[in-house]
Amino acid sequence: MRDRVAQSIYGPSNTQAGGALLAALILVALSGIMGATILFATSTDIHISGNYRRAVQSLYAAEAGLAETRRRLVGFPGTHPWYAGDSLSTYQANWSAYVLTDASWQLQQDPAYSTGLTNYVPTNGDFINTLIVSNSLQTVLPYWAKVQHKSEYDAEQAGHSASMPHYVDGDGTFTTHSKNNRGHLIRFGYSGNTSVQPGQFSTSAPSLYPPVEVIRSQGEVEGAISIVQADVAHQPGPPIWAPVYVGSHIHLSGGAITIQGHDACGLLPAGLPPIFLGPSATVVGTASLNGNPGVPQVGSQVLNLSGYFNQLQASGQSIPGDLTGVTLGTVASPEVQVAKPSGGMLILTNVTGYGLLLVDGSLRIYPPFHWEGMIIVSGQATIESGLSPVLIQGVVWANELSVLNNDVTITMDSCPISRILRIFPTKVLNWRQLL
C-alpha cells in the first residue's frame, strides 16, 4: 500500500524509466537509419543525375563531331578552305582524315588507327597535313572524328554477306576481303543505266558517284565517353538514263539538232540512248541521234522532277529573276542555281553556266547558251530559235522539251556531273551508337 502511494507521489519506477529510455534510443537509432537512407538515396540520385548529364553531353559532342565532318565533306579543296574530304579527283582507296578539337590528341586514342590509311589532319590550305593540330571549326565542344572511304571489307565487317547483302556487288569478285585487301570502294548512286532507286554498290569500272564515307565521332565530357558511327553519302540526284529525259512530250523542229548519248567523259562506259521518255511521252520531229542504242527509249516510270527540286534546292543559291549575259559558276567550282519564277517562267539569254540549274516552273532559253552539268525543269523547257549555237554538256530533265533552234547540241558528259555531286549535301544512310 505504501509503495503504490509512493509511486503515485514520486513518479514511475526504475523499470518504467528504463523502458522509456530504451524506446527513446530506438527512436533515435531509427531516425538515424532513416536519415542515412534518405541521404544515401539523395546522393545516389545526384550521382545518377550527374552521370546522365555527362552521358547526354558527351553524346551531343559526338553528334557535333559527326555534323561538322559531314559538312566539311561538301565542296572542293580549291574553293573551300575548310574542306576535309579526299582532295584527289580520283578517290584514294586508303584515304582517311581526322577532325580534332584538341591539339593534345594522341593516336592511341583511336583504337582503329592504322598506318595503312593516310590519316590526314586537313587544315586551311593543307589538305594532306599529317601533324596533330586542332583543325576543327568548333573549339568549345570536346570531340574528335575520323572519316574514311567505305570499302567492301568495311561492309563485310558490318555484316555484309552473299546471304545478307548490304550493297550490290558489281565488281565480279565475291570472295571476302581483309585489311590488306579491302576490295573496291562502296559507292552510293545508281548501280546500272536503268536503275530507279539509288543504293550502295561496288564496281571495277569507272563511276561518277562518290564513295560512301564512314564517320566515327567520339565525344568526352568529364570522363564520360560517347561514340557514334554513321555511313553518309552525297545526294545522287535523279537517275541518268540518257542526256535528255522528258516526262510527257518532246518537240524537235530545228535544222541541226544533235543529241549524243555516248559519254564524252567515260564514267559511263557503256553509253546511253540519246533520249529517255516517260511511259506516255511522245516525240515530234527529228534530230541527229546517237547512243547505245541510238534511238529514244520508253520507260515504265515518270520521274518526279518537283520532288528532286525540293530535295536539292537547299544546296543552292536563288536566281532572283531573268538573266542576260552572265556566267554562273566555273569549271573548277560548279554551283547549284535555284529558280522559282514568280510568273512561272525563267528566261535566260546569252548565259554560260557550270553546275546544276533547278527551275520550279518553265524555262525559256535564248541563244547563245552554254551549260556544263545538269538542268532540271519541273515544267516545260524551250530552246528558242536564233543565230547562235546552244551547247549543253551533261543532262537535261524536263516534263516537256521544245527545241526550236537551228544549232543545238546536247552531249552526255559525266565529268561536270561528277563534280556537281560533290557539292550536294550528304545524307545519313545508317547511324548507330557504339558507346
SULVENBEL-V14527 format. One record per residue. N is the residue number from 0. RES is the residue in three letters. SS is DSSP state (H for helix, E for strand, C for the rest). Layout:
n,res,ss
N,RES,SS
N,RES,SS
This chain:
n,res,ss
0,MET,C
1,ARG,H
2,ASP,H
3,ARG,H
4,VAL,H
5,ALA,H
6,GLN,H
7,SER,H
8,ILE,H
9,TYR,H
10,GLY,C
11,PRO,C
12,SER,C
13,ASN,H
14,THR,H
15,GLN,H
16,ALA,H
17,GLY,H
18,GLY,H
19,ALA,H
20,LEU,H
21,LEU,H
22,ALA,H
23,ALA,H
24,LEU,H
25,ILE,H
26,LEU,H
27,VAL,H
28,ALA,H
29,LEU,H
30,SER,H
31,GLY,H
32,ILE,H
33,MET,H
34,GLY,H
35,ALA,H
36,THR,H
37,ILE,H
38,LEU,H
39,PHE,H
40,ALA,H
41,THR,H
42,SER,H
43,THR,H
44,ASP,H
45,ILE,H
46,HIS,H
47,ILE,H
48,SER,H
49,GLY,H
50,ASN,H
51,TYR,H
52,ARG,H
53,ARG,H
54,ALA,H
55,VAL,H
56,GLN,H
57,SER,H
58,LEU,H
59,TYR,H
60,ALA,H
61,ALA,H
62,GLU,H
63,ALA,H
64,GLY,H
65,LEU,H
66,ALA,H
67,GLU,H
68,THR,H
69,ARG,H
70,ARG,H
71,ARG,C
72,LEU,C
73,VAL,C
74,GLY,C
75,PHE,C
76,PRO,C
77,GLY,C
78,THR,C
79,HIS,C
80,PRO,C
81,TRP,C
82,TYR,C
83,ALA,C
84,GLY,C
85,ASP,C
86,SER,C
87,LEU,C
88,SER,C
89,THR,C
90,TYR,C
91,GLN,C
92,ALA,C
93,ASN,C
94,TRP,C
95,SER,E
96,ALA,E
97,TYR,E
98,VAL,E
99,LEU,E
100,THR,C
101,ASP,C
102,ALA,C
103,SER,C
104,TRP,C
105,GLN,C
106,LEU,H
107,GLN,H
108,GLN,H
109,ASP,C
110,PRO,C
111,ALA,C
112,TYR,C
113,SER,C
114,THR,C
115,GLY,C
116,LEU,C
117,THR,C
118,ASN,C
119,TYR,E
120,VAL,C
121,PRO,C
122,THR,E
123,ASN,C
124,GLY,C
125,ASP,E
126,PHE,C
127,ILE,C
128,ASN,C
129,THR,C
130,LEU,C
131,ILE,C
132,VAL,C
133,SER,C
134,ASN,C
135,SER,C
136,LEU,C
137,GLN,C
138,THR,C
139,VAL,C
140,LEU,C
141,PRO,C
142,TYR,E
143,TRP,E
144,ALA,E
145,LYS,E
146,VAL,E
147,GLN,E
148,HIS,E
149,LYS,C
150,SER,E
151,GLU,H
152,TYR,H
153,ASP,H
154,ALA,H
155,GLU,H
156,GLN,H
157,ALA,C
158,GLY,C
159,HIS,C
160,SER,C
161,ALA,C
162,SER,C
163,MET,C
164,PRO,C
165,HIS,C
166,TYR,C
167,VAL,E
168,ASP,E
169,GLY,C
170,ASP,C
171,GLY,C
172,THR,C
173,PHE,C
174,THR,C
175,THR,C
176,HIS,C
177,SER,E
178,LYS,C
179,ASN,C
180,ASN,E
181,ARG,C
182,GLY,C
183,HIS,C
184,LEU,E
185,ILE,C
186,ARG,E
187,PHE,E
188,GLY,E
189,TYR,C
190,SER,C
191,GLY,C
192,ASN,C
193,THR,C
194,SER,C
195,VAL,C
196,GLN,C
197,PRO,C
198,GLY,E
199,GLN,E
200,PHE,E
201,SER,E
202,THR,C
203,SER,C
204,ALA,C
205,PRO,C
206,SER,C
207,LEU,C
208,TYR,C
209,PRO,C
210,PRO,E
211,VAL,C
212,GLU,E
213,VAL,E
214,ILE,E
215,ARG,E
216,SER,E
217,GLN,E
218,GLY,E
219,GLU,E
220,VAL,E
221,GLU,C
222,GLY,C
223,ALA,E
224,ILE,E
225,SER,E
226,ILE,E
227,VAL,E
228,GLN,E
229,ALA,E
230,ASP,E
231,VAL,E
232,ALA,E
233,HIS,E
234,GLN,C
235,PRO,C
236,GLY,C
237,PRO,C
238,PRO,C
239,ILE,C
240,TRP,C
241,ALA,E
242,PRO,E
243,VAL,E
244,TYR,E
245,VAL,E
246,GLY,E
247,SER,E
248,HIS,E
249,ILE,E
250,HIS,E
251,LEU,E
252,SER,C
253,GLY,C
254,GLY,C
255,ALA,C
256,ILE,E
257,THR,E
258,ILE,E
259,GLN,E
260,GLY,C
261,HIS,C
262,ASP,C
263,ALA,C
264,CYS,C
265,GLY,C
266,LEU,C
267,LEU,C
268,PRO,C
269,ALA,C
270,GLY,C
271,LEU,C
272,PRO,E
273,PRO,E
274,ILE,E
275,PHE,E
276,LEU,E
277,GLY,C
278,PRO,C
279,SER,C
280,ALA,C
281,THR,E
282,VAL,E
283,VAL,E
284,GLY,E
285,THR,C
286,ALA,C
287,SER,E
288,LEU,E
289,ASN,E
290,GLY,C
291,ASN,C
292,PRO,C
293,GLY,C
294,VAL,C
295,PRO,C
296,GLN,E
297,VAL,E
298,GLY,C
299,SER,C
300,GLN,C
301,VAL,C
302,LEU,C
303,ASN,C
304,LEU,H
305,SER,H
306,GLY,H
307,TYR,H
308,PHE,H
309,ASN,H
310,GLN,H
311,LEU,H
312,GLN,H
313,ALA,H
314,SER,H
315,GLY,C
316,GLN,E
317,SER,E
318,ILE,C
319,PRO,C
320,GLY,C
321,ASP,C
322,LEU,E
323,THR,E
324,GLY,C
325,VAL,C
326,THR,E
327,LEU,E
328,GLY,C
329,THR,C
330,VAL,C
331,ALA,C
332,SER,C
333,PRO,C
334,GLU,E
335,VAL,E
336,GLN,E
337,VAL,E
338,ALA,E
339,LYS,C
340,PRO,C
341,SER,C
342,GLY,C
343,GLY,C
344,MET,E
345,LEU,E
346,ILE,E
347,LEU,E
348,THR,E
349,ASN,E
350,VAL,E
351,THR,E
352,GLY,E
353,TYR,E
354,GLY,E
355,LEU,E
356,LEU,E
357,LEU,E
358,VAL,E
359,ASP,C
360,GLY,C
361,SER,E
362,LEU,E
363,ARG,E
364,ILE,E
365,TYR,E
366,PRO,E
367,PRO,E
368,PHE,E
369,HIS,E
370,TRP,E
371,GLU,E
372,GLY,E
373,MET,E
374,ILE,E
375,ILE,E
376,VAL,E
377,SER,E
378,GLY,E
379,GLN,E
380,ALA,E
381,THR,E
382,ILE,E
383,GLU,C
384,SER,C
385,GLY,C
386,LEU,C
387,SER,C
388,PRO,C
389,VAL,E
390,LEU,E
391,ILE,E
392,GLN,E
393,GLY,E
394,VAL,E
395,VAL,E
396,TRP,E
397,ALA,E
398,ASN,E
399,GLU,E
400,LEU,E
401,SER,E
402,VAL,E
403,LEU,C
404,ASN,C
405,ASN,C
406,ASP,C
407,VAL,E
408,THR,E
409,ILE,E
410,THR,E
411,MET,C
412,ASP,C
413,SER,H
414,CYS,H
415,PRO,H
416,ILE,H
417,SER,H
418,ARG,H
419,ILE,H
420,LEU,H
421,ARG,C
422,ILE,C
423,PHE,C
424,PRO,C
425,THR,E
426,LYS,E
427,VAL,E
428,LEU,E
429,ASN,E
430,TRP,E
431,ARG,E
432,GLN,E
433,LEU,C
434,LEU,C
